[in-house]
């Protein structure tokens, strides 16, 4: 089954919702970085929420999310756009702990609780939009929920989950939802939503049972109106040409120093884990063409 997300409205347009299946893309990133289970869960939850936030954009707009909670995983970075293209990485992919007291992967311990969640949106303006909020739990879903309320003043509920095979480490299922109340939502709608959320199964259970994004939406909204469906793909924007341009931008002096001292250059992309190697001959040619 392919990864995709859906956008929907409910309660006469007073509530909007997003739900996504991200199993394949989370597994792709796990494989590229040889990630251990707890790190995979933290990255996957962040990527899932970021991908759904990307669906709130339009055109060439992009979003980048950074989570830095002070835990051993270091930073979690995720990026997405309105077309369902996304990528992510963590500083330390080799983080894993025993299950917590609830029998779940201990994401809180990996992420930490002393830090912040930062969102940067490139909306095509002169300056990007930036917002941030403190980490409140380290469980990711609650942290995004708090971000929406405190930084964007949008009452929201965010549920994200990742199931990883305990022995073979591959991703069994990943996905989640975002539910948001629009301005001037009637009180009776808010009460109805609160009842729905109180009886909602855990996200990990829903994705583990194979519920589709449409079915997850159906759990959080009554008679939802599905507006669109967008396929989700891992896409990294790096390339040998872009990396070469970055080396040229260092200037002749820096390039000459690199040629004399190292005789080569290797650039590592944190997102896709690809390495681009430039030998001495390539570097000299770059310098001559400047």
VODREN-612673 format. One record per residue: x, y, z of N, C-alpha, C, O, CB in turn; residue in three letters. Coordinates in steps of 0.001 Angstrom, whole numbers, padded with zeros to 6 digits, always signed. Glycine has a CB too. Layout:
! VODREN-612673
XYZXYZXYZXYZXYZALA/...
//
This chain:
! VODREN-612673
+000844-001197+000000+000000+000000+000000+000881+001250+000000+001854+001334+000749-000956+000004+001229UNK/+000534+002209-000838+001339+003429-000932+001069+004359+000245+000040+004269+000915+001054+004157-002250UNK/+002023+005251+000475+001849+006287+001496+001048+007440+000906+001281+007839-000235+003224+006789+002028UNK/+000114+007973+001671-000637+009132+001209-001309+009811+002393-001396+009249+003485-001683+008724+000150UNK/-001777+011015+002159-002522+011742+003193-003806+012290+002599-003911+012497+001390-001668+012891+003796UNK/-004780+012520+003465-006047+013094+003031-006354+014335+003859-005983+014433+005028-007192+012061+003151UNK/-007039+015275+003224-007551+016479+003886-009061+016361+003939-009689+015878+002998-007109+017794+003140UNK/-009643+016807+005048-011093+016669+005195-011667+017797+006041-010951+018461+006792-011442+015314+005822UNK/-012962+017997+005903-013714+018935+006729-014833+018183+007443-015302+017144+006979-014287+020100+005871UNK/-015246+018730+008573-016357+018144+009305-017150+019203+010031-016704+020340+010182-015859+017108+010284UNK/-018332+018821+010481-019194+019723+011250-019425+021049+010521-019255+022129+011087-018583+019987+012625UNK/-019810+020935+009269-020153+022126+008498-018980+023053+008240-019170+024259+008083-021218+022879+009199UNK/-017765+022507+008194-016588+023331+007932-015962+023926+009172-014983+024666+009071-016943+024423+007004UNK/-016504+023621+010348-015942+024158+011588-014691+023408+012038-013929+023905+012867-016981+024111+012686UNK/-014483+022221+011493-013328+021404+011880-012634+020907+010617-013283+020436+009683-013762+020202+012786UNK/-011327+021015+010599-010578+020431+009485-009650+019362+010026-009195+019432+011168-009776+021516+008710UNK/-009373+018367+009188-008556+017247+009647-007641+016759+008533-007932+016891+007345-009445+016100+010145UNK/-006527+016191+008968-005560+015585+008064-005205+014217+008650-005079+014071+009866-004275+016497+007879UNK/-005047+013238+007796-004599+011926+008260-003647+011357+007214-003819+011586+006017-005813+010957+008509UNK/-002644+010616+007674-001619+010142+006759-001151+008744+007101-001146+008328+008260-000450+011084+006759UNK/-000758+008033+006057-000038+006771+006196+001375+007033+005702+001561+007440+004555-000735+005591+005393UNK/+002385+006804+006559+003770+007158+006217+004725+005972+006370+005932+006163+006516+004245+008315+007092UNK/+004200+004777+006339+005009+003578+006596+006220+003473+005687+007334+003253+006163+004163+002343+006437UNK/+006019+003627+004396+007107+003419+003428+008200+004477+003540+009387+004157+003476+006551+003415+002014UNK/+007805+005731+003708+008811+006796+003767+009614+006719+005065+010816+006982+005065+008141+008177+003642UNK/+008956+006360+006177+009682+006211+007433+010667+005044+007334+011790+005137+007829+008699+005995+008609UNK/+010251+003951+006697+011154+002813+006502+012317+003185+005583+013450+002762+005812+010385+001615+005921UNK/+012041+003971+004549+013107+004406+003636+014183+005190+004384+015377+004970+004180+012524+005266+002499UNK/+013752+006105+005252+014720+006903+006011+015432+006031+007037+016639+006172+007238+014021+008091+006712UNK/+014696+005127+007691+015328+004205+008649+016433+003392+007975+017522+003234+008528+014273+003256+009261UNK/+016145+002879+006782+017110+002063+006055+018342+002872+005653+019473+002409+005802+016459+001457+004818UNK/+018115+004078+005146+019237+004902+004699+020203+005230+005833+021408+005348+005608+018722+006184+004081UNK/+019685+005378+007040+020508+005808+008171+020782+004692+009179+021387+004935+010223+019841+006959+008873UNK/+020334+003457+008869+020530+002334+009787+020050+002705+011198+020764+002514+012182+022022+001912+009818UNK/+018844+003231+011271+018332+003751+012536+017879+002632+013470+017337+001618+013031+017177+004707+012278UNK/+018110+002835+014758+017630+001891+015764+016186+002248+016128+015695+003322+015781+018547+001906+017033UNK/+015522+001338+016827+014059+001424+016962+013521+002707+017595+012607+003323+017045+013589+000282+017764UNK/+014064+003116+018728+013517+004303+019390+013778+005548+018557+012922+006429+018478+014123+004469+020794UNK/+014934+005631+017942+015238+006759+017063+014283+006765+015864+013829+007825+015433+016711+006696+016583UNK/+013984+005585+015334+013050+005487+014208+011675+006007+014597+011041+006731+013830+012945+004035+013719UNK/+011212+005640+015785+009893+006087+016242+009838+007598+016392+008859+008228+015992+009537+005424+017568UNK/+010888+008188+016971+010918+009643+017160+010954+010362+015816+010220+011327+015601+012134+010054+018014UNK/+011811+009888+014914+011889+010496+013587+010572+010337+012836+010080+011288+012229+013034+009874+012780UNK/+009999+009128+012876+008770+008860+012138+007595+009686+012611+006796+010154+011801+008426+007417+012237UNK/+007484+009868+013907+006399+010707+014447+006563+012155+013970+005598+012800+013561+006384+010650+016006UNK/+007798+012649+014032+008056+014026+013605+007797+014202+012113+007170+015174+011692+009496+014425+013935UNK/+008282+013257+011325+008080+013330+009875+006597+013294+009522+006150+014044+008654+008813+012180+009175UNK/+005832+012430+010184+004403+012307+009898+003676+013621+010162+002888+014074+009331+003783+011187+010739UNK/+003939+014234+011316+003305+015513+011630+003735+016602+010654+002914+017409+010218+003639+015932+013058UNK/+005023+016625+010312+005536+017642+009391+004914+017482+008009+004584+018475+007361+007069+017558+009294UNK/+004753+016246+007553+004160+015988+006242+002718+016489+006191+002292+017062+005188+004212+014486+005914UNK/+001973+016277+007264+000588+016777+007303+000559+018300+007369-000335+018925+006800-000167+016184+008509UNK/+001519+018898+008053+001600+020360+008063+001952+020884+006672+001525+021973+006287+002643+020839+009096UNK/+002739+020102+005916+003036+020482+004537+001780+020556+003697+001693+021363+002772+004012+019503+003917UNK/+000787+019703+004020-000481+019705+003285-001299+020960+003554-002275+021226+002853-001296+018477+003648UNK/-000912+021729+004560-001594+022986+004856-001044+024116+003986-001580+025224+003996-001448+023341+006346UNK/+000020+023840+003239+000653+024851+002393+000108+024772+000976-000789+023980+000686+002181+024675+002386UNK/+000656+025595+000104+000233+025577-001295+001406+025951-002199+002382+026550-001748-000956+026542-001521UNK/+001299+025591-003481+002328+025955-004450+003698+025440-004076+003864+024262-003759+002383+027439-004602UNK/+004692+026335-004115+006082+025970-003827+006468+026190-002367+007650+026136-002030+007011+026761-004715UNK/+005498+026435-001505+005795+026673-000100+006353+025412+000560+005998+024293+000191+004539+027149+000637UNK/+007237+025616+001545+007873+024505+002252+007852+024741+003743+007732+025874+004209+009308+024308+001774UNK/+007971+023654+004486+008028+023754+005941+009193+022929+006454+009482+021853+005931+006701+023286+006586UNK/+009861+023440+007481+010947+022721+008142+010672+022712+009637+010327+023743+010214+012334+023369+007831UNK/+010821+021569+010256+010590+021426+011696+011870+020930+012357+012502+019990+011876+009404+020451+011983UNK/+012243+021563+013454+013379+021121+014252+012901+020847+015671+012245+021687+016286+014522+022179+014242UNK/+013232+019670+016185+012938+019331+017578+014263+019075+018284+015051+018224+017870+011986+018080+017682UNK/+014491+019818+019343+015719+019680+020123+015340+019668+021598+015103+020710+022209+016735+020836+019808UNK/+015290+018466+022149+014810+018318+023522+015875+018011+024543+015567+017819+025719+013804+017263+023572UNK/+017138+017959+024113+018215+017701+025064+018498+016235+025306+019364+015906+026116+017898+018343+026350UNK/+017784+015334+024618+018003+013903+024794+019113+013370+023909+019666+014111+023096+016735+013153+024516UNK/+019448+012084+024056+020570+011496+023322+020387+011431+021813+021367+011259+021088+020816+010133+023827UNK/+019170+011563+021324+018954+011537+019880+019463+012810+019212+019656+012843+017997+017474+011345+019573UNK/+019681+013866+020011+020119+015143+019444+018960+015855+018775+017857+015887+019320+021258+014929+018440UNK/+019189+016420+017614+018145+017138+016884+017388+016188+015954+017949+015233+015416+018754+018303+016076UNK/+016099+016479+015786+015304+015825+014756+014931+016912+013760+014351+017928+014144+014022+015105+015355UNK/+015255+016715+012496+014955+017681+011451+014057+017017+010415+014368+015929+009928+016259+018224+010796UNK/+012945+017666+010076+012041+017143+009049+011608+018289+008150+011398+019408+008617+010800+016441+009688UNK/+011475+018009+006864+011028+019004+005895+009961+018400+004998+009972+017199+004732+012211+019526+005054UNK/+009039+019235+004532+007977+018766+003633+007457+019932+002820+007707+021094+003138+006821+018100+004426UNK/+006719+019598+001748+006060+020636+000955+004619+020245+000674+004142+019220+001161+006816+020880-000366UNK/+003926+021061-000111+002511+020838-000372+002259+019662-001306+001123+019206-001438+001900+022079-000951UNK/+003313+019167-001957+003170+018066-002914+003412+016696-002304+003467+015697-003021+004113+018265-004056UNK/+003557+016642-000984+003772+015358-000330+005202+014867-000376+005462+013699-000085+002900+014344-000941UNK/+006144+015742-000738+007553+015382-000745+008157+015708+000615+007992+016818+001121+008311+016121-001879UNK/+008852+014747+001206+009350+014954+002563+010674+014237+002773+011030+013324+002028+008325+014472+003587UNK/+011397+014667+003800+012656+014048+004176+012929+014367+005637+012357+015310+006184+013820+014536+003268UNK/+013806+013585+006279+014093+013814+007701+015374+013096+008094+015822+012174+007413+012916+013338+008587UNK/+015958+013537+009213+017099+012835+009797+017206+013211+011265+016585+014175+011713+018417+013171+009042UNK/+017991+012453+012008+018275+012771+013409+019787+012825+013577+020527+012226+012796+017632+011716+014386UNK/+020240+013539+014591+021678+013665+014818+022304+012310+015118+023341+011958+014556+021955+014637+015965UNK/+021666+011551+016010+022199+010241+016391+021163+009159+016094+020233+008972+016879+022595+010220+017895UNK/+021303+008440+014971+020316+007424+014610+020407+006153+015447+019477+005346+015443+020469+007073+013168UNK/+021517+005964+016165+021711+004738+016936+021305+004947+018397+022142+004916+019299+023179+004276+016850UNK/+020011+005159+018609+019450+005332+019954+018308+004337+020138+017379+004281+019332+018950+006802+020179UNK/+018392+003557+021207+017301+002642+021533+017323+002345+023025+018389+002230+023630+017409+001329+020709UNK/+016133+002220+023614+015989+001893+025026+014976+000770+025183+014251+000429+024250+015562+003135+025842UNK/+014943+000210+026371+013906-000765+026690+012542-000072+026654+012460+001149+026784+014163-001418+028084UNK/+011480-000848+026478+010136-000282+026435+009825+000430+027748+010317+000037+028805+009091-001382+026156UNK/+009004+001484+027675+008639+002226+028884+007582+001477+029693+007218+000346+029369+008126+003627+028518UNK/+007092+002135+030763+006145+001466+031663+004826+001103+030983+004079+000263+031484+005864+002350+032856UNK/+004536+001740+029834+003310+001432+029086+003543+000378+028001+002640+000058+027227+002752+002704+028454UNK/+004753-000148+027956+005067-001148+026951+005316-000560+025576+005245-001268+024571+003964-002140+026871UNK/+005612+000753+025527+005841+001457+024262+007314+001856+024136+008051+001886+025121+004933+002709+024162UNK/+007723+002162+022901+009074+002681+022703+009243+003984+023470+008375+004856+023425+009367+002894+021203UNK/+010358+004113+024170+010559+005252+025075+011075+006480+024314+012226+006891+024460+011547+004873+026200UNK/+010187+007045+023503+010541+008209+022682+010892+009409+023559+011823+010154+023254+009383+008572+021733UNK/+010146+009594+024650+010409+010722+025553+011864+010707+026029+012521+011749+026042+009452+010679+026767UNK/+012357+009563+026410+013731+009452+026910+014731+009768+025810+015767+010379+026074+013992+008046+027472UNK/+014437+009362+024587+015350+009627+023473+015370+011107+023099+016429+011677+022841+014956+008791+022257UNK/+014183+011724+023074+014060+013126+022653+014485+014082+023749+015180+015063+023483+012630+013431+022239UNK/+014077+013806+024977+014318+014729+026075+013164+015688+026248+012288+015771+025387+015601+015497+025851UNK/+013153+016410+027344+012052+017326+027644+012525+018745+027935+011732+019595+028344+011263+016810+028821UNK/+013807+019003+027728+014359+020340+027994+014795+020966+026679+015965+020884+026303+015558+020269+028994UNK/+013854+021592+025982+014218+022175+024699+013028+022786+024011+012132+023322+024664+014845+021139+023808UNK/+013009+022710+022684+011988+023427+021931+011629+022704+020643+012375+021853+020158+012457+024834+021620UNK/+010484+023057+020105+010050+022650+018767+009971+023920+017944+009264+024861+018307+008661+021877+018792UNK/+010693+023947+016842+010739+025137+015994+010182+024821+014611+010485+023777+014033+012181+025672+015883UNK/+009372+025723+014090+008785+025574+012763+009189+026774+011910+009040+027920+012332+007232+025444+012845UNK/+009699+026504+010708+010042+027554+009754+009281+027268+008464+009411+026190+007882+011597+027625+009502UNK/+008489+028240+008023+007709+028083+006794+008208+029066+005746+008227+030278+005964+006196+028296+007064UNK/+008614+028516+004599+008999+029343+003460+007746+029567+002627+007327+028688+001874+010148+028673+002609UNK/+007151+030746+002765+005882+031054+002101+006078+031938+000873+005124+032516+000351+004933+031734+003076UNK/+007321+032035+000422+007596+032841-000759+007683+034321-000471+007727+035131-001397+006550+032604-001782UNK/+007708+034686+000791+007829+036088+001186+009311+036438+001362+010183+035580+001230+007034+036366+002502UNK/+009575+037700+001657+010957+038128+001839+011597+037419+003024+012762+037025+002964+011026+039641+002032UNK/+010841+037259+004088+011329+036576+005279+010426+035378+005578+009208+035485+005438+011382+037548+006495UNK/+010992+034248+005982+010164+033089+006308+009419+033294+007621+009839+034079+008470+011022+031828+006386UNK/+008318+032583+007773+007589+032589+009050+008311+031659+010013+008691+030550+009639+006089+032148+008861UNK/+008501+032101+011242+009128+031262+012257+008279+031246+013511+007796+032284+013963+010547+031753+012576UNK/+008104+030067+014065+007375+029918+015324+008030+028826+016142+008680+027936+015594+005877+029597+015075UNK/+007862+028890+017443+008449+027854+018295+007671+027738+019594+006921+028636+019975+009929+028158+018587UNK/+007865+026624+020256+007240+026391+021558+008116+025412+022330+008859+024637+021727+005775+025842+021405UNK/+008037+025440+023654+008854+024517+024443+008366+023073+024309+007187+022826+024058+008846+024933+025913UNK/+009275+022137+024479+008911+020720+024534+008106+020500+025819+008543+020896+026900+010194+019788+024489UNK/+006954+019882+025707+006122+019669+026893+006089+018213+027339+005765+017931+028492+004716+020141+026624UNK/+006422+017276+026439+006403+015874+026852+007519+015041+026227+007944+014046+026813+005078+015266+026504UNK/+007997+015431+025050+008979+014626+024352+008378+013454+023598+009094+012664+022983+009985+014126+025316UNK/+007053+013346+023649+006368+012259+022947+005986+012649+021519+005407+011836+020797+005122+011845+023719UNK/+006293+013857+021107+006117+014413+019768+004683+014869+019499+004465+016044+019203+006523+013391+018735UNK/+003703+013974+019595+002315+014367+019318+001846+015486+020218+001281+016471+019742+001394+013182+019471UNK/+002071+015350+021510+001680+016393+022467+002447+017687+022225+001925+018780+022442+001911+015914+023903UNK/+003691+017550+021775+004517+018740+021530+004009+019531+020326+004016+020762+020346+005982+018336+021310UNK/+003568+018831+019275+002961+019520+018136+001618+020132+018526+001289+021234+018088+002779+018551+016955UNK/+000850+019432+019337-000441+019969+019805-000220+021285+020539-000936+022260+020307-001164+018951+020733UNK/+000774+021311+021426+001050+022525+022186+001563+023633+021273+001235+024803+021470+002067+022241+023297UNK/+002369+023268+020270+002865+024266+019329+001706+024978+018622+001685+026207+018560+003795+023609+018298UNK/+000752+024224+018092-000368+024826+017373-001149+025795+018266-001541+026876+017828-001302+023735+016841UNK/-001364+025401+019499-002150+026243+020410-001371+027486+020829-001915+028590+020830-002565+025445+021651UNK/-000095+027309+021186+000668+028429+021751+001266+029345+020698+001351+030555+020914+001767+027905+022623UNK/+001687+028791+019554+002377+029604+018564+001472+030052+017419+001637+031157+016901+003542+028840+018011UNK/+000512+029206+017015-000374+029564+015910-001808+029832+016360-002685+030111+015542-000369+028468+014878UNK/-002035+029743+017672-003353+030029+018252-004474+029239+017556-005555+029767+017295-003646+031533+018164UNK/-004188+027970+017266-005157+027094+016625-005377+025868+017500-004503+025004+017567-004684+026682+015207UNK/-006535+025768+018183-006812+024578+018996-006729+023322+018130-007426+023214+017121-008209+024681+019666UNK/-005888+022386+018519-005607+021221+017677-005413+019976+018529-005183+020052+019736-004363+021467+016811UNK/-005511+018842+017873-005146+017566+018474-004278+016839+017456-004669+016681+016300-006420+016715+018875UNK/-003107+016399+017884-002166+015720+016989-001887+014331+017546-001487+014178+018700-000837+016536+016831UNK/-002101+013331+016717-001788+011959+017101-000896+011331+016050-001258+011291+014874-003072+011129+017288UNK/+000267+010838+016458+001206+010210+015520+001756+008943+016155+001917+008864+017373+002366+011187+015135UNK/+002045+007947+015311+002553+006692+015843+003415+005955+014837+003248+006097+013626+001412+005813+016277UNK/+004349+005158+015366+005234+004330+014537+005383+002974+015226+005704+002903+016412+006644+005021+014322UNK/+005149+001918+014482+005381+000562+014976+006604-000013+014259+006673-000015+013029+004119-000347+014756UNK/+007574-000502+015051+008799-001057+014482+008937-002508+014922+008676-002836+016080+010045-000227+014912UNK/+009343-003374+014006+009558-004780+014351+010632-004846+015435+011724-004312+015241+009974-005623+013090UNK/+010348-005490+016574+011289-005457+017704+012621-006138+017433+013630-005779+018042+010659-006096+018890UNK/+012644-007122+016523+013880-007863+016280+014593-007443+015001+015811-007267+014986+013586-009331+016225UNK/+013822-007287+013929+014435-007009+012639+014476-005523+012292+015037-005139+011266+013701-007748+011569UNK/+013887-004693+013139+014019-003242+013094+013264-002543+011964+013235-001313+011949+015440-002903+012988UNK/+012658-003250+011028+011971-002548+009951+010627-001989+010439+010063-002468+011423+011759-003489+008749UNK/+010129-000973+009733+008904-000287+010141+007681-001090+009699+007506-001375+008514+008854+001144+009550UNK/+006845-001446+010666+005622-002194+010385+004497-001261+009940+003740-001582+009025+005188-002991+011622UNK/+004397-000119+010586+003338+000842+010252+003688+002203+010840+004309+002294+011899+001954+000357+010781UNK/+003279+003261+010139+003480+004627+010632+002373+005506+010074+001916+005308+008948+004890+005180+010230UNK/+001949+006472+010863+000892+007373+010398+000386+008250+011536+000961+008282+012624-000270+006572+009794UNK/-000696+008956+011261-001260+009818+012288-002313+010756+011746-002745+010639+010600-000178+010609+012943UNK/-002726+011701+012600-003756+012665+012213-003517+014004+012897-002845+014085+013925-005157+012132+012563UNK/-004079+015048+012305-004152+016374+012928-005596+016846+012817-006177+016831+011732-003154+017401+012247UNK/-006161+017256+013918-007534+017769+013967-007468+019211+014459-006823+019489+015469-008454+016886+014902UNK/-008132+020135+013754-008068+021551+014131-009451+022206+014105-010260+021971+013207-007119+022303+013193UNK/-009690+023035+015124-010935+023798+015197-010754+025132+014497-009775+025839+014738-011372+024009+016664UNK/-011697+025476+013631-011654+026757+012950-012187+027860+013878-012866+027564+014861-012472+026700+011638UNK/-011881+029134+013569-012389+030235+014403-013914+030207+014505-014604+029847+013552-011932+031585+013835UNK/-014419+030585+015652-015871+030673+015917-016576+029325+015854-017756+029253+015509-016520+031614+014925UNK/-015855+028256+016188-016500+026944+016256-017503+026929+017407-017144+027270+018534-015445+025813+016434UNK/-018761+026538+017145-019790+026519+018203-019400+025602+019363-018687+024614+019189-021139+026068+017622UNK/-019882+025956+020528-019546+025202+021736-020008+023751+021650-019319+022854+022135-020165+025866+022955UNK/-021181+023508+021030-021677+022135+020974-020797+021252+020074-020694+020044+020288-023126+022120+020468UNK/-020167+021867+019072-019244+021118+018213-017980+020765+019005-017466+019650+018906-018881+021942+016935UNK/-017490+021725+019787-016308+021477+020610-016572+020334+021588-015715+019472+021782-015901+022755+021375UNK/-017750+020326+022200-018100+019265+023144-018174+017916+022449-017740+016904+022999-019431+019573+023825UNK/-018719+017902+021245-018826+016651+020489-017439+016125+020116-017181+014924+020193-019676+016859+019219UNK/-016549+017041+019710-015185+016648+019357-014465+016080+020582-013749+015085+020478-014404+017853+018781UNK/-014655+016709+021730-014012+016234+022957-014461+014820+023295-013663+014008+023763-014321+017176+024126UNK/-015741+014519+023060-016243+013161+023300-015606+012178+022327-015224+011071+022708-017780+013117+023171UNK/-015494+012595+021062-014872+011736+020055-013426+011413+020430-012997+010263+020339-014923+012408+018673UNK/-012677+012439+020853-011279+012251+021182-011102+011376+022423-010142+010611+022518-010611+013596+021391UNK/-012029+011494+023371-011935+010703+024600-012079+009214+024316-011506+008385+025023-013001+011145+025599UNK/-012840+008875+023286-013075+007469+022951-012205+006974+021796-012389+005859+021308-014528+007267+022603UNK/-011263+007804+021366-010443+007466+020202-009393+006417+020576-008708+006569+021587-009760+008733+019634UNK/-009258+005356+019773-008189+004373+020036-006827+005025+019870-006707+006061+019216-008313+003151+019089UNK/-005799+004422+020460-004443+004943+020298-004050+004900+018828-004445+003994+018094-003436+004138+021153UNK/-003270+005886+018408-002845+005947+017012-002089+004682+016622-002305+004137+015539-001969+007183+016770UNK/-001200+004212+017502-000430+003016+017189-001340+001816+016954-001044+000955+016126+000554+002714+018311UNK/-002445+001767+017685-003389+000669+017494-004086+000786+016148-004259-000211+015446-004422+000644+018622UNK/-004490+002012+015784-005202+002209+014519-004309+001877+013322-004730+001183+012395-005707+003656+014412UNK/-003071+002379+013352-002195+002101+012210-001759+000645+012200-001543+000061+011138-000966+003015+012239UNK/-001630+000055+013397-001266-001351+013481-002353-002257+012925-002064-003328+012390-000972-001725+014912UNK/-003598-001829+013053-004720-002599+012512-004924-002336+011031-005813-002912+010404-005995-002274+013269UNK/-004087-001453+010471-004143-001221+009031-005208-000234+008592-005593-000235+007423-004367-002501+008339UNK/-005700+000616+009502-006704+001603+009110-006114+002562+008075-004973+003002+008214-007218+002386+010346UNK/-006880+002879+007055-006454+003835+006038-006594+005248+006590-007285+005448+007589-007281+003668+004732UNK/-005951+006236+005958-006154+007617+006395-007636+008007+006408-008074+008717+007313-005379+008566+005490UNK/-008410+007556+005420-009845+007871+005405-010546+007274+006621-011429+007900+007208-010499+007350+004109UNK/-010149+006062+006994-010776+005415+008151-010366+006085+009456-011162+006166+010392-010410+003933+008194UNK/-009117+006570+009520-008687+007312+010711-009477+008608+010826-009914+008978+011916-007166+007609+010659UNK/-009661+009299+009698-010489+010514+009693-011889+010198+010201-012473+010970+010962-010561+011127+008272UNK/-012420+009062+009776-013755+008657+010215-013844+008406+011704-014925+008483+012288-014178+007427+009484UNK/-012709+008105+012325-012702+007902+013776-012735+009223+014543-013237+009284+015665-011472+007104+014183UNK/-012197+010280+013928-012124+011565+014628-013220+012539+014209-013500+013502+014923-010779+012198+014390UNK/-013849+012291+013043-014939+013145+012573-016138+012291+012169-015975+011201+011620-014475+014019+011385UNK/-017317+012779+012438-018519+012093+011977-018879+012593+010583-018951+013799+010346-019700+012314+012964UNK/-019099+011671+009677-019470+012009+008291-018540+013064+007689-019001+014129+007277-020917+012512+008241UNK/-017247+012783+007634-016298+013781+007104-016458+013960+005596-016889+013056+004879-014850+013368+007427UNK/-016095+015156+005145-016062+015450+003714-014599+015417+003280-013830+016316+003620-016732+016844+003388UNK/-014215+014384+002532-012836+014255+002072-012611+015236+000925-013319+015202-000081-012524+012791+001625UNK/-011623+016107+001088-011352+017151+000100-010299+016748-000923-010425+017073-002103-010915+018406+000795UNK/-009275+016053-000485-008192+015715-001414-007366+014567-000876-007423+014232+000307-007296+016930-001670UNK/-006607+013977-001764-005665+012900-001419-004337+013228-002087-004301+013572-003268-006201+011478-001875UNK/-003238+013120-001328-001910+013431-001848-000958+012288-001547-000852+011857-000399-001380+014748-001248UNK/-000262+011790-002564+000732+010741-002363+001939+011327-001622+002297+012489-001814+001167+010117-003727UNK/+002548+010509-000782+003710+010935-000002+004947+010191-000485+004923+008971-000647+003483+010688+001513UNK/+006037+010938-000716+007265+010333-001214+008480+010914-000493+008474+012071-000073+007390+010544-002731UNK/+009524+010088-000358+010804+010595+000114+011495+011287-001057+011714+010674-002101+011695+009445+000703UNK/+011832+012543-000888+012539+013301-001924+013609+014142-001243+013316+014934-000348+011554+014204-002756UNK/+014865+013958-001680+015936+014804-001175+016328+015773-002279+016418+015387-003445+017163+013956-000702UNK/+016555+017007-001924+016834+018048-002914+018321+018173-003249+018703+019030-004046+016318+019376-002414UNK/+019160+017331-002650+020588+017426-002942+020892+016782-004297+020110+015974-004797+021419+016751-001822UNK/+022035+017148-004887+022511+016566-006137+023983+016911-006275+024482+017814-005604+021687+017082-007366UNK/+024681+016189-007149+026107+016473-007361+026300+017894-007891+027262+018573-007532+026725+015450-008343UNK/+025381+018333-008743+025486+019685-009297+025346+020747-008204+026102+021718-008172+024418+019900-010378UNK/+024368+020552-007304+024167+021524-006224+025352+021551-005271+025777+022613-004817+022889+021205-005452UNK/+025875+020377-004975+027037+020306-004085+028239+020991-004741+028997+021695-004074+027374+018829-003739UNK/+028409+020780-006050+029491+021448-006776+029345+022953-006729+030325+023674-006541+029528+020982-008220UNK/+028105+023433-006901+027846+024878-006820+028189+025421-005437+028688+026538-005300+026375+025181-007151UNK/+027911+024610-004409+028216+025041-003038+029725+025170-002842+030187+026091-002169+027626+024047-002008UNK/+030489+024255-003424+031945+024339-003318+032472+025581-004038+033355+026271-003528+032599+023072-003896UNK/+031935+025861-005211+032341+027046-005975+032046+028318-005181+032817+029277-005212+031617+027089-007344UNK/+030913+028306-004467+030507+029503-003704+031481+029821-002564+031447+030919-002009+029097+029309-003133UNK/+032346+028864-002214+033328+029118-001158+034378+030135-001597+034999+030800-000768+034008+027814-000747UNK/+034568+030244-002915+035543+031201-003436+036872+030543-003785+037179+029445-003319+035772+032305-002429UNK/+037657+031234-004616+038932+030690-005104+039924+030395-003981+040597+029364-003994+039560+031656-006082UNK/+040008+031291-003025+040981+031132-001950+040709+029872-001131+041618+029093-000844+040968+032360-001043UNK/+039433+029685-000759+039060+028509+000037+039241+027231-000778+039679+026208-000252+037601+028626+000528UNK/+038901+027297-002061+039031+026136-002927+040521+025765-003112+040884+024589-003121+038362+026416-004300UNK/+041341+026768-003254+042779+026523-003395+043343+025871-002144+044150+024945-002225+043522+027831-003686UNK/+042917+026354-001001+043348+025781+000276+042967+024314+000370+043746+023480+000829+042738+026555+001447UNK/+041736+024012-000081+041234+022638-000053+042077+021739-000962+042385+020600-000613+039750+022596-000484UNK/+042440+022263-002119+043242+021495-003084+044638+021219-002523+045152+020108-002644+043350+022256-004431UNK/+045242+022230-001914+046607+022102-001413+046692+021251-000149+047622+020462+000014+047183+023470-001141UNK/+045718+021414+000741+045785+020732+002045+045174+019335+002024+045688+018423+002671+045083+021562+003093UNK/+044080+019164+001284+043382+017880+001313+043473+017126-000017+043474+015896-000042+041928+018098+001674UNK/+043550+017865-001108+043630+017236-002407+042342+016609-002892+042322+015967-003942+044670+016220-002381UNK/+041267+016783-002144+039970+016242-002506+038909+016839-001586+039226+017562-000642+039971+014693-002423UNK/+037642+016526-001876+036556+016994-001009+035454+015946-001007+035142+015355-002041+036005+018383-001480UNK/+034878+015726+000146+033731+014817+000255+032642+015520+001062+032860+015936+002200+034142+013450+000928UNK/+031481+015641+000456+030348+016313+001087+029280+015281+001410+028909+014460+000571+029775+017432+000171UNK/+028795+015341+002647+027801+014372+003126+026453+015060+003299+026361+016081+003980+028254+013725+004465UNK/+025396+014504+002680+024046+015038+002867+023414+014356+004077+023272+013134+004100+023170+014826+001585UNK/+023040+015135+005070+022458+014575+006287+021111+013913+006035+020760+012951+006718+022303+015656+007329UNK/+020357+014409+005069+019010+013895+004846+018997+012517+004177+018371+011586+004684+018230+014872+004002UNK/+019682+012387+003048+019618+011121+002307+020813+010216+002577+020827+009060+002153+019525+011397+000826UNK/+021820+010739+003283+023014+009995+003664+023928+009693+002477+024815+008846+002575+022616+008706+004337UNK/+023711+010384+001355+024598+010223+000205+025884+011023+000430+025889+012047+001114+023891+010679-001105UNK/+026967+010529-000161+028253+011224-000074+028729+011566-001484+028733+010714-002373+029314+010353+000675UNK/+029122+012803-001674+029585+013269-002980+031092+013519-002910+031559+014341-002121+028824+014565-003419UNK/+031849+012794-003749+033311+012898-003713+033820+013668-004933+033411+013412-006066+033957+011492-003658UNK/+034715+014611-004672+035340+015398-005738+036854+015229-005606+037440+015591-004585+034920+016924-005659UNK/+037482+014677-006649+038927+014488-006592+039648+015796-006918+039017+016809-007220+039366+013376-007564UNK/+040988+015756-006852+041783+016968-007050+041554+017563-008431+041440+018780-008577+043266+016667-006853UNK/+041487+016709-009442+041296+017182-010808+039978+017957-010940+039921+018984-011617+041320+015996-011790UNK/+038918+017453-010285+037611+018123-010343+037661+019485-009659+037086+020458-010148+036529+017248-009688UNK/+038356+019543-008523+038447+020793-007784+039248+021835-008560+038895+023014-008579+039078+020553-006417UNK/+040332+021387-009201+041156+022315-009993+040338+022858-011164+040428+024042-011488+042450+021609-010513UNK/+039551+022008-011791+038711+022435-012907+037686+023467-012447+037423+024444-013148+038003+021228-013539UNK/+037106+023246-011257+036150+024209-010710+036834+025561-010532+036276+026600-010887+035569+023709-009357UNK/+038033+025539-009987+038751+026789-009720+039064+027528-011017+038958+028753-011082+040050+026508-008949UNK/+039447+026787-012037+039807+027402-013322+038578+028027-013987+038694+029019-014707+040445+026353-014264UNK/+037404+027445-013742+036196+027937-014391+035576+029111-013651+034628+029727-014139+035189+026826-014510UNK/+036104+029420-012482+035541+030529-011703+035973+031875-012293+035598+032926-011773+035982+030429-010221UNK/
//
